[in-house]
Amino acid sequence: MDITLKRRTTKVVNVGSVSIGGDNPIRIQSMTNTDTLDTKATVKQVIELANAGCELVRITASDTKSAEKLYDIRNEIVKLGYDIPLIADIHFNPKAAEIAAKIVDKVRINPGNYIDRNTQNDYSEQQYQDELSRISERLQPLIEICKRHKTAMRVGTNQGSLSQRLISRYGNTPLAMANSALEFVKICKSFEYEQLVLSMKSSNVRTMTIATRLLVDMLDAESLNYPVHIGVTEAGEGEDGRIKSAVGIGSLLTLGIGDTIRVSLTEDPVAEIPVAQAILQSSGCRVFKAEIISCPSCGRTKYDIEAAVRQVKTRCSHLTGVKIAVMGCIVNGPGEMLDADYGYIGSLDGKVHLYRKGKLAFSNVEEHKAIDVLLEMIAQDGKSK
């Protein structure tokens, strides 16, 4: 039985110069937190994000004035020699989305912006379908603009803004969230618009992951293979925000779900990028640096493994794609580092064995010399850059 987990197969959605889905790398994005009307500050932050490794940048366009300002922001970024795709984030004003869609590479809309504003609890089937028809009418102008300007769209369903119509049928649940996105997919498809990316947004990790898995199952059941954006919204800051994001995003990545991610932190958005890169590398989705694996050590360890790990990280992290195992002893070390390119394993007191592709290369190297010998071996193999 083949139990290999493969990345979900999706169509490719082009967002400016960056492609999402298909065989493309899982893309990293973030969002500016400047006032969009402040062109200088917003451009500066976009450039900082691009230099940090961000591949798509989202900018809020909460009203038509902010949407129009995106034109100046984009022009300034191009003048500085950057080609990073811009995404307009629309929350309350569908008209702003229509303006922004003529300027940027992608617009993010919330289905909650297009619903009827009422509080009734019971809907007949006719009432349910009538509201869907009205949503379709409201959405069509944006779809036509996106088609004309080759602008992609992300339908970002937020648990906090589900329609009363959906809640009356499914409750305020992950199932309601998934159905909300599916409704918009079918509307877009009815107008022959396919450049869609979908996301389920919630600050609750379980809700986000369950809603995303439901959505993917529903899409795949109907052969609607659109890419998916994943992230835990309002994850927080510091260690809490990082752990929460890693649990939510990482759990889906390991199932093969996800084509673009954002780590949402209450910090300078530039701080989100290395966290996103670490999540992708840890899940085996992308490689940004050397991978260092190490055991927790035990009483069998006869050398300073903690110092060794620090040295290996400091001197080898730049070796992108190289995998190095730092292990405490020869009891479990050789077997547990078989898939590593190089192994650094304790042997006698203050001595280590060095391995290449699972085979012993140097034995009983003095601890203080081992890191230099390891680096020489890596250089000999042409992997020192």
Secondary structure, 3 states (H helix, E strand, C coil): CCCCCCCCCCCCEEECCEEECCCCCCEEEEECCCCCCCHHHHHHHHHHHHHHCCCEEEEECCCHHHHHHHHHHHHHHHHCCCCCCEEEECCCCHHHHHHHCCCCCEEEECHHHHCCCCCCCCCCHHHHHHHHHHHHHHHHHHHHHHHHHCCEEEEEEEHHHCCHHHHHHHCCCHHHHHHHHHHHHHHHHHCCCCCEEEEEECCCHHHHHHHHHHHHHHHHHCCCCCCEEECCCCCCCHHHHHHHHHHHHHHHHCCCCCCEECCCCCCCHHHHHHHHHHHHHHCCCCCCCCEEEECCCCCCCCCCHHHHHHHHHHHHCCCCCCEEEEECCCCCHHHHCCCCCEEEEECCCCEEEEEECCEEEEEEEEHHHHHHHHHHHHHHCCCCC
